[in-house]
């Protein structure tokens, strides 16, 4: 009886560990300023991305390129709760801009996307036209899970250890309570 109870408990623990899903879903972009596809009079001083959930600072990246492929962001993005603000260089030219972004959801998964906007006129103090820089995309950050949730591989190891423990205990307890003793 004790053996079956212990084995049931171990099985339940394994099922719980392997099927436990994180409570948070991946972050989703809910708005951008300038809005995706918008035409604005002049380039803004910064691009603002707003998500449905707060993001994690690790892995947050924003790359803004002009029509020639030059990067025009100035410094790192600033993350406050669910809002990422990416300052732009002063004096950027008129034209179409691509905003490529990546944030890390609270469940530890990176989420990427892009938006575009068009500026009809250059910002005051237009930049000179240097050679086009190669297009860059946000690069993945080293994997880390600041949320404290267990990675899938660790769940498997814990599950297998729980099964092995349950089998060992069941074998050792198997002979107790039987008149024949151990088999």
Order of alpha helices (4+ residues) and beta strands (2+ residues): alpha-beta-beta-beta-beta-beta-beta-beta-beta-alpha
